[in-house]
Each structure stands twice: as structure tokens, then as C-alpha cells.
Amino acid sequence: MKKILVVGAGGQIGSELVPYLQNVYGQNNVVATDINCNACGKLIENGPFEELDALDTKKFAEIVKKYKIDGIFNLVALLSATGEKNPQLAWKINMGALVNSLEIARENKCAVFTPSSIGAFGSTSPHDNTPQDTVMRPTTIYGVCKVTGEMLSDYYFTRFGVDTRSVRFPGIISNVTLPGGGTTDYAVEIYYAAIKEKKFTCPLPEGTFLDMMYMPDALNACVQLMEADPSKLKHRNSFNISAMSFDPAMIYAEIKKRIPEFTMNYNIEPVKKAIADSWPNYMDDSCARQEWSWSPKWNLETMTDDMLKVIEEKFKKGLF
């Protein structure tokens, strides 16, 4: 890749992926776009930026041509819990942005990265050591979009030769941008609550295990996969990738080791619980390790140290 377009750059992943890509490929070679300029302050200041509704096919294509883009990162999505509140809108946005990304990439000979998710699996998928290739019958509109997106991306590769690649992200934990509307969001919110209030009410019950990943590993995975030798990729859309798996009690225990006065109780949200119960406890990511040498660097302990350090600094500066 030489010129990269990030669509949906103002979200949790995009707000950190853009500067990461700029560091790798050069500041002026990464174009950030989002429908909401207010969410993109630093992105607008630090490199090329275009306001874009990803459903606007004409403007989308014009931007790709204007900057001579050869790699598209399509990050547009309504997340799992939010999508259940308005499934029709979730389908329109999630699939509309993907279809535009793939078709514009076909016309302009671009590569496309579109993240999938553990949400692509369902209650009938094996929950422990979930295989790379297995039954996928999701029970959320978010998951339905992800499975459809994987199949459509594979179709564009086999039918039109578009270089499509993606990973099935677990829950992503970040100290920079708060998530919005995801089932795994508690694993970010708990750190902020620990610093600010010394207490947290968890929406998922003890014993609910979910795959998780620290943002630095997630960013590295995006670039590592897109730069991987295509001749070694037996899979494309999408690779299981994993870093750690824990339940609420485990993350609470790690925080409490560092903040002894921290307390947590439970107020279970039925929709989030049902979604989490349908997802894997942990995925088998051996294919990613074999085909493009995937290897995460962060675990629950090292992530907790870093999260609390950064968030405490932000709190002292009055940033939240």
C-alpha cells in the first residue's frame, strides 16, 4: 500500500489506526474520512481529511480518485448492542459502506480491509477454542452483517480479484477513545470507573468469558495482515485473532490488585448478556499465526498496568 483511505476514521479503532498508519506510511499518505467532523479534531489537524458519508457512492469514489488511493480500510459499523435497537439502520449502514468500499475498490484496483468480529459467531458455534472454519449462525444484526461481509469480501476476491483481507476482532480495549454501543465495552469502562469513582457496576455476569485484545495489538494486526505475502494466505475473510480471554471477575481482580479500594457489583443487562452468551469464550487463531505470523504482545496483566497509568494521567489533567 502507498496511499490509504480510512473510512469511519472517527470511531474507536479509526481514531488510533489513522496515526498508526501515518507513522508507518507517512502522514500525507493516509487520508482520514468520517461523517462526523466533530469527532475527528486531531485527525483533521494532523493529515489529509475529507468529510464523507460512506453511503455517498459518488463522493466516496471521487475521494479515492483524488488521492490515488490503493488501500481502503472500511471501519464503518453500528456495533452489536446499538444495532439491536435499530436493526434496519444497522444493515443499511454496515452493508452499504461495505458494498461501496468493495465496488469502488474493484473499479480503482484497491485493496480492502474490513474488520469482522467475534460477533460473526452464534450460539451454535463451538464456544471454546472456536475454529477458524466452523458453523456461523449469529443472532444479532451486527453478526449477520459481519458474516455477510466476510462472504461478500471473499466473493469480490474470487470473482473480481479484489485484494480483500480481514480479521475477526475480539473486544478491543483502548485508553484513547471510548467505545460506543458494543457488548464488550464494559472492559474499557471498568478502568475509567476504577480511576474516577473507585466503583463499577458490571452489565455482564461473572463467568461470562469473552476474547479481548489491547488496541496496540489490534493496530499491528491490521497492518501486518495487509502487508502479508498473499501467496501464503489460505484464508482471507476473516482470520480469527485472539490475545486474551477473561470474565468480569478476572479483570476486576487485576484492577483491585493495583487499587485495593476498588469495588464492583452487578446489574445485568439482558440484551448484552444474551449477545455475550452467543459469542466464543476464546477463538483458535492458529491459522493467523501460521499464515501471517500473528503474535500478540499484550496480556491482561500488562494491559491493566498500562491502562490504569494512562487513564490516571488523563484524569489528573481533567480530560474526563
C-alpha positions, 0 to 999 in steps of 0.5 A, a space after each residue: 500500500 502507498 496511499 490509504 483511505 480510512 473510512 469511519 476514521 472517527 470511531 474507536 479503532 479509526 481514531 488510533 489506526 489513522 496515526 498508526 498508519 501515518 507513522 508507518 506510511 507517512 502522514 500525507 499518505 493516509 487520508 482520514 474520512 468520517 461523517 462526523 467532523 466533530 469527532 475527528 479534531 486531531 485527525 483533521 489537524 494532523 493529515 489529509 481529511 475529507 468529510 464523507 458519508 460512506 453511503 455517498 457512492 459518488 463522493 466516496 469514489 471521487 475521494 479515492 480518485 483524488 488521492 490515488 488511493 490503493 488501500 481502503 480500510 472500511 471501519 464503518 459499523 453500528 456495533 452489536 448492542 446499538 444495532 439491536 435497537 435499530 436493526 434496519 439502520 444497522 444493515 443499511 449502514 454496515 452493508 452499504 459502506 461495505 458494498 461501496 468500499 468493495 465496488 469502488 475498490 474493484 473499479 480503482 484496483 484497491 485493496 480492502 480491509 474490513 474488520 469482522 468480529 467475534 460477533 460473526 459467531 452464534 450460539 451454535 458455534 463451538 464456544 471454546 477454542 472456536 475454529 477458524 472454519 466452523 458453523 456461523 449462525 449469529 443472532 444479532 444484526 451486527 453478526 449477520 452483517 459481519 458474516 455477510 461481509 466476510 462472504 461478500 469480501 471473499 466473493 469480490 476476491 474470487 470473482 473480481 480479484 479484489 485484494 480483500 483481507 480481514 480479521 475477526 476482532 475480539 473486544 478491543 480495549 483502548 485508553 484513547 477513545 471510548 467505545 460506543 454501543 458494543 457488548 464488550 465495552 464494559 472492559 474499557 469502562 471498568 478502568 475509567 470507573 476504577 480511576 474516577 469513582 473507585 466503583 463499577 457496576 458490571 452489565 455482564 455476569 461473572 463467568 461470562 468469558 469473552 476474547 479481548 485484545 489491547 488496541 496496540 495489538 489490534 493496530 499491528 494486526 491490521 497492518 501486518 495482515 495487509 502487508 502479508 505475502 498473499 501467496 501464503 494466505 489460505 484464508 482471507 475473510 476473516 482470520 480469527 485473532 485472539 490475545 486474551 480471554 477473561 470474565 468480569 471477575 478476572 479483570 476486576 481482580 487485576 484492577 483491585 490488585 493495583 487499587 485495593 479500594 476498588 469495588 464492583 457489583 452487578 446489574 445485568 443487562 439482558 440484551 448484552 448478556 444474551 449477545 455475550 452468551 452467543 459469542 466464543 469464550 476464546 477463538 483458535 487463531 492458529 491459522 493467523 499465526 501460521 499464515 501471517 505470523 500473528 503474535 500478540 504482545 499484550 496480556 491482561 496483566 500488562 494491559 491493566 498496568 498500562 491502562 490504569 497509568 494512562 487513564 490516571 494521567 488523563 484524569 489528573 489533567 481533567 480530560 474526563 
